Amino acid sequence: MARSVTVPPLAELPLIPYLTATGLVDPRAMGQIGVYAICDQGLAVQYIGFSRDIYLSLRQHLVRQPQACYGFKFYPVERPNRTQLEEIRQQWLNELEAIPPGNDTQQGAWENAIDVKTRMSPAMQQEWAGLDEMGQMKYLKDLARQAEQEIFQVLEARHVTELLRFNPKLKENGLLDLK
């Protein structure tokens, strides 16, 4: 029989600034398994998720949605199972007046690698389609590098000093995700 755990309401958990004074992702969630909520600059919840390492997930979200990551709350769970984590996330979602965009219309942008193919104009798509396999790979890699630079500029403007490195193998497929 599963133990019933009383989880504090999301509103009762302390809001932690996303970045430390030195520009690093706050390490309090490092190595923690559990459920977390990310808030924007206006303190509105933008996404609620769960992870086997909340800190690593926070880093991924920062590069995927830098304009929406200003604070977070988390609840660590000892010996969790997926059902338990999903139930806690649902409890927190039920507390809110509306479903956060990251759990609704923008879910893919929060949970999936950045796909630079979605940034291609129709003319770029046509140019890419006319290339051979190696040419397509190089084209996507160049687009990924451009997108990477744009992301780093946004993070630099936020004074992020966290060492962030995208997986170079994924760039060949036009994807950006942290290594």
N, C-alpha and C positions, 0 to 999 in steps of 0.2 A: 504494500500500500504506500502510495507516495505521500511524503510529508507536505503539509500545507505551510507555505511560507508567507508571512505578512510582508508585503512590499509597500514601502512608503509611497504616498501619492507623489507624482512628479513635482507638483508645486511645493512640496516640503523639502525637496533635496536642494542642496546649495548649488548656486550657479558658479561655475569655475570659468574664469577668463580662458579663452582658447589658447592664447599665446602668453608666455611669461614676459617679464620686463625685458628679457634679453632676446625676444623674438623666436623662442622655441615653443613647440606644442607642449602644453602643460603635461608633465610626466606623471601626475597622480594616478592616471588610469593605465599606466604601463604594466603590461602583463596581466591585466584584469580581464576576467571573463564576465560578461554581463550585458546589461541593456543600457543604452545611452540615448540622450536627446541633444540635438544641436540647435542652438539659437542664433538668430541674426543680430545685427547691431541694435535693433529695436527690442530685443529680447523675445521675439516671437519664435516659437518652435518651428523649425524648418524640416527636421527629419528625426525620426525615432528608429533606432536599429539595435541589433545585438551582435556580439562579436566574441571570438575566442581571444582576441587581444584588442581591447577598445582603443588603446593608444595607436596601434598600427592603422586601425580603421579611421581614427581622427585625422591621421596624416593623409590618408587617401582622400577623405572628404575635403580637406583643405585645398588640395590641388584640383579637385573636380568642381568644387563650388566655393572658391575663396571669398566671394562677396557675401556668403551666407553663414560663415563660420566665425562667430565672435564669442560664443560661450557654449558650455556644455554641462550636462548633469549626467551622472551615471550611478548605477546600482550594481555592485559586484555580486555574483552568484557563485557559491561554492558547489561543486559537483552538479552543474546544470545539465539539463537535457534540452533539446530543441523545443519541445512542447512547452516546457516551463518558460523559456526565453520568449517564445511567441506570445504566451499568455500575459507576461509582464508588459511586453510592448503593446499588446492590445488594451490592457488596463490603462496604460498611459494615454494611448490614442483616444480612448473613451472619455478621459478627463478633459480633453480639449474641446473647444467650441467648433473647430473645423479640423479636417484632416490636413496635416502639414503638406506642403507641395512635394516634399521629398518622399512622401509615402503615397502620393497620388499622381498627379500629372507629370511631375519631374522625377519620378522614381528611378528611371534609367540613368539619368544624369548623376544621381547620387550613388548608385550601386554598381554601375558598369564602367569599364575602362572608357576613356575619352576616345571617340571614333572620329578621326579627322575627315573621313569621307563625307560626314554630314555637313562639313564646312565648304564642300566643293560646289561651285556654281555650275549651272548646266553646261557652260562652255568648258569649264575645267573637267567635268565628268566626260564630256565628249573627247577632249584631248587625252585624258587618261585611258579611255576605252580604246583609243587608236594605238596604244603602245603595246609592245610585246611584254611578256611576263616580267623580265628584268627591268624594263622601263617603267612598268606600273609600280614595281616594288620601290624603285628609286624615287619616283614621283610621290608616293605615299610617305616615304621616309623624309623627304624634304618638307612635305606639308606638316608632318608630325614635329619636325624640328622647329618650324615656324610657330606652331601652336604652343610648343614647349616654351619658346622664348616669350610669347605673349603671357603665358601663365606665370613665368618667373618675374616678368615686369610687374604684374599685379601683386604678386607676393612681396616683391621688393618694396613696392609702394606701401604695403602693410607692415614693413620692417620685419619680415620673416627672415630669420637667420638659420632655421632648421635646414640641415643637409638633406636635400631631396634629390633623388636620382630616379629617372624613368628607366624602365626596362628596355634596353636597346633592341632586343629581339622583337618586341611587339611593334616597334616603330615601322618595321618593314611591312607590317600589315595595316599601317595607318592607325595604330592604337597607342594610347598613352596611359600607363599605369605605373605606379611606383614599384621599384624593385625591392 
